[in-house]
Amino acid sequence: MTSARDLPTLVRWARDAEDAGFDSVMISEHIVLGPGAGAQGRMANPREYALPGNQDPRTPWPSSLVLLSAIAAVTARVRLVAGAVIAPLRHPLLAARELGTLDLLSGGRLVVLPTVSWHRDEYAALGVPFRERGALLDEHLEVWRLCWGPSPVSYHGRHYRFDDVFLEPGAFSERGPYLWLGGGAMSAKIVERVVRYGDGFNPLGVRTDEEMATLRGALVAACRDPEELELVGGTRGRFRDGTSCADLGEAMAGIPAQRAQGYSTFCIKPSQFIDDPDQVGEFCRDVVRRGEAL
């Protein structure tokens, strides 16, 4: 739709989305890609979602947190979703600082979706042990909760240790940014993280009724109200070939079934449905109209 170097246009699109009535804008991340990014076969249509192992290593990934900071400066209401923040590739104190600052800058509008990702080459390039990524994420979540509260804080984990550090200013509130959690499967570990830390659940793909019942049961067992957990679904375009756009109506037709499962927030990728960057504002208004009709 536009040059990968034209970041001001991405910022303008976020403003268009807010003006149209969208709730959130989401930007995901990779720090680097290696040859294994396309190990599962590159996406047939560049508009597709960048799924594990199907990306061209040359896919552009500008810094999501820097872009969201720029978006925060030109918007007033829309939530800023830092999707797929690969936490283990940072030290948790650095991550707590960056995320807390963005949350404070935006007036508490930040949503963070921390993940471990799938790309072994990325971990190797940054010198982080790939096999430890899940344990590293767990310690991040523990450290973030501490650091966004009152200072000083100390932590003694298997991977990270520090004593009496002051991280000021913290986030917009002591609870920190809003956290979405999810993954490609409803594993016991993902359920545990959602129950302990999650304000929202954003899976990769749609989970079965049985999986959702498992999550709700775990929330109830932890004395949490399942109705207070935001469920984040989405749309996915179907492409006839490697160059065509998808049909918006067909993609949004799956929303009612997700609503029946309790989902209330839905992600949509404009470039799946339009080619002209000047049409983004009208596209966003069209999505809102269709959503209200559904």
C-alpha positions in Angstrom: 0.0 0.0 0.0 2.9 2.4 0.8 6.6 2.3 1.1 8.0 0.6 4.2 10.1 3.7 4.8 7.0 6.0 4.8 6.4 5.8 8.5 4.6 9.2 8.7 1.8 7.7 6.5 1.4 4.9 9.0 1.0 7.5 11.8 -1.6 9.3 9.7 -3.6 6.1 9.1 -3.8 5.6 12.9 -5.4 9.0 13.1 -7.8 8.1 10.3 -8.7 4.9 12.3 -9.4 7.0 15.4 -11.5 9.5 13.5 -13.5 6.6 12.0 -14.4 5.2 15.4 -11.9 2.4 15.8 -11.1 1.3 19.3 -7.4 0.4 18.8 -4.4 0.4 16.5 -2.0 -2.5 16.6 1.6 -2.8 15.5 3.6 -6.0 15.9 7.3 -6.5 16.0 10.4 -8.4 15.0 13.9 -7.0 15.7 15.6 -8.9 13.0 14.7 -11.8 10.7 17.0 -14.6 9.5 16.8 -17.1 6.6 14.5 -19.3 8.7 11.8 -16.7 8.5 10.5 -18.4 5.4 11.2 -22.0 6.4 7.5 -23.0 6.1 7.1 -21.3 2.7 6.6 -17.6 2.1 3.1 -16.3 2.1 1.5 -16.6 -1.3 0.0 -13.1 -1.1 2.0 -10.3 0.6 -1.3 -9.1 2.2 -1.5 -12.3 4.4 -0.8 -12.2 8.1 2.9 -12.8 8.9 2.6 -16.3 10.4 5.4 -18.3 12.0 7.8 -19.4 9.3 6.0 -18.0 6.3 7.7 -14.6 6.0 10.2 -13.2 3.5 13.3 -12.3 5.5 13.2 -8.9 3.9 9.8 -8.1 5.4 10.1 -4.6 7.0 9.6 -4.4 10.8 10.1 -0.8 12.0 10.2 -0.4 15.8 6.6 -0.9 17.1 7.2 1.1 20.3 8.7 4.1 18.5 5.8 4.1 16.0 3.3 3.9 18.7 4.9 6.8 20.5 4.4 8.9 17.4 0.8 7.7 17.1 0.2 8.6 20.8 1.3 12.2 20.0 -1.4 12.6 17.2 -4.3 10.7 18.8 -6.4 11.2 21.9 -8.6 8.2 22.4 -7.6 5.2 20.5 -5.8 2.4 22.4 -2.2 1.6 21.3 -1.6 -2.1 21.0 2.0 -3.2 21.1 1.2 -6.6 19.6 3.7 -9.4 19.9 6.3 -7.7 22.0 9.1 -10.3 22.1 9.9 -9.8 25.8 12.8 -12.3 26.1 14.9 -10.3 23.6 15.1 -7.4 26.1 16.1 -7.2 29.8 12.9 -6.9 31.8 14.0 -3.6 33.4 14.6 -2.1 30.0 11.2 -3.4 28.8 9.5 -2.1 31.9 11.0 1.3 31.3 10.1 1.5 27.6 6.6 0.2 28.0 5.9 2.3 31.2 7.1 5.4 29.5 4.8 4.8 26.4 1.9 4.1 28.7 2.5 7.3 30.6 3.0 9.3 27.4 -0.4 8.1 26.1 -2.3 8.6 29.2 -2.8 4.9 30.0 -3.8 3.9 26.5 -1.1 1.2 26.0 -2.0 -2.4 25.5 0.9 -4.9 25.6 0.8 -8.4 24.1 4.0 -10.0 25.3 5.1 -13.2 23.5 8.1 -15.5 23.1 7.8 -15.7 19.3 8.9 -18.6 17.1 12.0 -17.3 15.2 15.1 -19.2 16.3 17.4 -17.0 14.1 16.3 -13.9 15.9 17.3 -15.3 19.3 20.6 -16.5 17.9 21.4 -13.1 16.5 20.7 -11.4 19.8 22.5 -14.0 21.9 19.4 -15.1 23.8 18.8 -18.8 24.5 15.8 -19.9 22.4 15.0 -22.9 24.6 14.7 -20.6 27.7 12.3 -18.1 26.1 9.2 -19.3 28.0 11.0 -19.1 31.4 12.4 -15.7 30.4 8.9 -14.4 29.6 7.6 -15.6 33.0 10.3 -13.6 34.8 9.5 -10.6 32.6 5.9 -10.6 33.7 6.9 -10.9 37.4 9.4 -8.1 37.1 7.0 -5.8 35.2 4.4 -6.2 37.9 7.0 -5.2 40.5 8.5 -2.3 38.6 5.2 -0.6 37.8 4.4 -0.5 41.5 6.2 1.5 44.2 10.0 1.7 44.1 12.5 0.4 45.2 12.1 -3.2 44.0 14.3 -6.3 44.2 14.0 -9.5 42.3 15.8 -12.8 42.4 14.9 -15.2 39.6 16.8 -17.9 37.7 17.6 -15.5 34.8 17.4 -12.0 36.3 18.6 -10.6 39.6 18.7 -7.1 41.0 18.3 -5.3 44.3 16.8 -2.0 45.4 16.3 -0.4 42.0 14.2 2.7 41.4 12.3 2.8 38.1 10.8 6.2 38.0 8.5 7.4 36.6 6.6 4.2 36.3 3.6 3.5 34.1 0.4 5.6 33.9 -1.0 3.7 36.9 0.6 1.2 39.4 -1.1 -1.7 37.7 0.9 -1.0 34.6 -0.3 -1.2 30.9 -3.2 -3.4 30.0 -2.0 -6.9 29.1 -3.3 -9.2 26.4 -1.9 -12.7 26.4 -2.3 -15.5 23.9 -0.6 -18.0 21.6 -1.0 -20.6 18.9 -2.5 -23.2 21.2 -4.4 -23.3 24.5 -1.5 -24.8 26.5 -1.5 -25.1 30.3 1.2 -22.4 30.4 -0.8 -19.9 28.4 -3.8 -20.5 30.6 -1.7 -19.9 33.6 -0.3 -16.6 32.3 -3.8 -15.4 31.3 -5.2 -16.2 34.7 -2.3 -14.6 36.6 -1.7 -11.5 34.5 -4.1 -11.1 31.6 -6.6 -8.3 31.1 -7.4 -9.8 27.7 -6.9 -13.0 25.7 -5.8 -12.8 22.0 -5.2 -16.2 20.5 -3.6 -17.0 17.2 -6.7 -18.3 15.4 -10.1 -19.2 16.9 -10.1 -21.5 20.0 -12.7 -24.3 20.3 -15.6 -24.2 22.8 -13.9 -26.8 24.9 -10.7 -24.7 25.1 -12.6 -21.6 26.0 -14.4 -23.6 28.8 -11.0 -24.7 30.1 -9.9 -21.0 30.3 -13.1 -19.9 32.0 -12.9 -22.7 34.5 -9.3 -21.7 35.4 -10.4 -18.1 35.9 -13.2 -19.1 38.2 -10.9 -21.3 40.2 -8.6 -18.3 40.7 -11.6 -16.2 41.8 -11.6 -14.1 38.6 -14.7 -13.2 36.7 -14.4 -14.6 33.2 -16.7 -11.8 31.9 -14.0 -9.3 32.8 -11.5 -10.8 30.5 -11.5 -9.1 27.1 -11.6 -11.7 24.3 -9.9 -10.6 21.1 -10.8 -12.2 17.8 -10.3 -11.1 14.3 -10.8 -11.4 10.6 -8.7 -13.0 7.9 -9.1 -12.4 4.2 -9.3 -15.2 1.7 -7.2 -14.5 -1.5 -8.0 -15.9 -5.0 -4.4 -15.5 -6.1 -1.1 -13.9 -5.2 -2.1 -10.3 -6.2 -5.8 -9.8 -5.4 -7.4 -8.2 -2.4 -9.8 -10.1 -0.2 -13.5 -9.5 0.1 -14.3 -7.5 3.3 -17.8 -8.7 3.7 -16.7 -12.3 3.5 -14.0 -11.8 6.1 -16.4 -10.0 8.5 -19.0 -12.7 8.1 -17.2 -14.8 10.7 -17.6 -12.2 13.5 -21.0 -13.3 14.7 -19.7 -16.8 15.5 -16.9 -15.3 17.5 -19.3 -13.0 19.3 -21.3 -16.1 20.3 -18.1 -17.4 22.0 -17.8 -14.1 24.0 -15.3 -12.2 21.8 -15.9 -8.5 21.8 -12.8 -7.0 20.1 -11.8 -7.9 16.5 -8.6 -7.2 14.6 -8.6 -6.3 10.9 -5.7 -5.7 8.5 -6.6 -3.0 6.0 -4.0 -4.0 3.4 -5.8 -7.3 3.0 -8.8 -5.5 1.5 -7.5 -2.3 -0.3 -4.6 -1.2 -2.4 -4.9 2.6 -2.4 -3.3 4.2 0.7 -5.6 7.2 0.2 -8.6 4.9 0.9 -7.7 4.0 4.4 -9.9 6.5 6.0 -13.0 5.5 4.0 -12.1 1.8 4.5 -12.1 2.4 8.3 -15.5 4.1 8.2 -16.8 1.2 6.1 -15.6 -1.4 8.6 -17.3 0.6 11.5 -20.6 0.7 9.6 -20.5 -3.0 8.8 -19.5 -3.8 12.4 -22.5 -1.8 13.7 -24.8 -3.6 11.3 -23.5 -7.0 12.6 
